[in-house]
Amino acid sequence: MTEAPRRGPAVEPREIMQESDEWLRVTWADGRACRYRAARLRRLCPCAQCVNEFTGERVLRAEAVPDDLTVADVEIVGRYALTFRWSDGHDTGIYSFRYLREICEEP
């Protein structure tokens, strides 16, 4: 996997669309479109409850997140990230645009 650039069109969203309760699509300024399934995003949550902030070890077990998990709400954080409220009640993760680009799923 190649590393996403820190800034520029590759990490600047042109459009953010919640396609359904289970899918989010981001079209980046460089034209690439990425789809994100809610359950996968939740499993990859970067917050301190899900990842040990000292070791970087993932604390959240993937099997603890149901495949049918949905996005209850999504909000833009400043000019650099998104935050989600999931159907399981979790809402502390901040997903930087750079991180979202790194974990991009092709359409």
Summary of the structure (lengths in Angstrom):
residues: 107
radius of gyration: 13.3
end to end distance: 17.2
largest distance: 35.8
contacts: 282
relative contact order: 0.23
helix: 17%
strand: 34%
